[in-house]
Amino acid sequence: MTSSSDSSSHASRLAQLRLRAIVGVRSDVEVSEFGQAVGLVVDDVAWVYVTGRHERSLGPALMWALRNNAKALKLFSSESAGDLARIATHFDFVIEVFEVDVAGVACVAMPKIVEKIEVSVADEMFAEFIKSAGADVVREHGVISGEVCGLEVCRVVRATDSGEFGGAGESELEIGVGAHDRETFKLLHGRTATIESLRKVIAEVAARRAVGAQVHPLNRLARERMLRHYVCQSPQLVGAKSLQVAQPPIVRTNLKDVVPCCAVGMSLTGEKMVVIFSVGVDPDVVSFGADARGQINGSAELIFAMPTRDIVPAVERVAQMLRRPARFVGVDVIDSSFKP
């Protein structure tokens, strides 16, 4: 059996070989490995070949290029190249994105246009049920869910079976924190979600997610969304008059994934705002935010709200490369005695 570390090392070696071939340098030329990518600099141009987390690779690559005093970036990816090419347009830095096929052949990637997916009429009918139980209704990429202090506790899904439980493709509300928890909940309580069952889950999660609560698995998940929840209740913390949850530019595929989240609102001076929430030092947060603003409102002010300790010079330097400026706001509410 091949271990994950062996697989990672193999992917890195293959990427280094392909990058040398693309650039046309000797086999003894040193290639650096950083994060889930490899790179080298030739004549002030950073050449980077991505090996993992492709959709969030532009930020780390740009940060590495700047650290190595490069004046341009050529980014090679076998996945999400169109998305990366779209995000690259938001930077005042020479960035070319290339899509690599299975044979290692690279071609210029064209920016991918994002198609907005609306929540279906059938799924929207669950919104009032979720709200009346006490959860916040969240709509993202055609999916409607309920969150408590930023943690998903229920989700509307399409049934995959037919017959006894209705026709294939019908929508149903599943209760639980994540897919495995939802499946367990169905086995224990049946397929029909009741408002009493949902309220019990909401009460338990709310107690665990309260600011100042003891450390628990339920308050270690989705901390960026927990931060968004409390700031939306006190928008003046980021200089806003009002804030509402907004759809992220990319789909979060796993509840455990640490991915920034978004809100939109109006500043105290009446200007439109897009606010990005992040917890932990994230090399790609600026790219994520630039893409979010581009999809939500390209003319809005862009603000990054995060714990003060996570605002580091390397991330701020990437933000300075944006075509339209952005600013950072330190918000420490989830690590303090703050009460909304």
NORGI-V550710 format. One record per backbone hydrogen bond with DSSP energy under -1.0 kcal/mol. CO is the residue of the C=O (numbers start at 1). NH is the residue of the N-H. If there is no record, write none. Layout:
# NORGI-V550710
co/nh
CO/NH
CO/NH
This chain:
# NORGI-V550710
co/nh
3/7
4/8
5/9
6/10
7/11
8/12
9/13
10/14
11/15
12/16
13/17
14/18
15/19
16/20
17/21
18/22
19/23
20/24
20/25
26/29
32/39
36/51
36/52
37/34
38/49
39/32
40/47
42/45
44/71
45/42
46/74
47/40
48/76
49/38
53/56
54/57
57/61
58/62
59/63
60/64
61/65
62/66
63/67
64/68
65/70
66/69
72/46
73/96
74/48
75/98
76/50
77/100
80/84
81/85
82/86
82/112
83/87
84/88
87/90
88/91
90/323
91/93
94/73
96/75
97/109
98/77
99/107
101/104
105/101
107/99
120/124
123/126
124/127
126/130
127/131
128/132
129/133
130/135
131/134
136/147
138/145
140/143
143/140
144/156
145/138
146/153
146/154
147/136
148/151
151/148
153/176
154/146
155/174
157/172
159/169
163/166
167/170
170/159
172/157
174/155
178/182
179/183
180/184
181/185
182/186
183/187
184/188
185/189
186/190
194/198
195/199
196/200
197/201
198/202
199/203
200/204
201/205
202/206
203/207
204/208
205/209
210/213
216/219
217/220
222/226
223/227
224/228
225/229
226/230
227/231
228/232
229/233
230/234
234/237
235/238
235/240
236/239
239/268
242/266
244/264
254/257
257/259
261/277
262/246
263/275
264/244
265/273
266/241
266/242
267/270
271/267
272/301
273/265
274/303
275/263
276/305
277/261
282/285
284/288
285/289
286/290
287/291
288/292
289/293
290/294
291/295
292/296
293/297
297/300
301/274
302/327
303/276
304/329
305/278
306/331
307/310
308/311
310/312
312/316
313/317
314/318
315/319
316/320
318/321
319/322
321/92
327/304
329/306
332/335
333/336
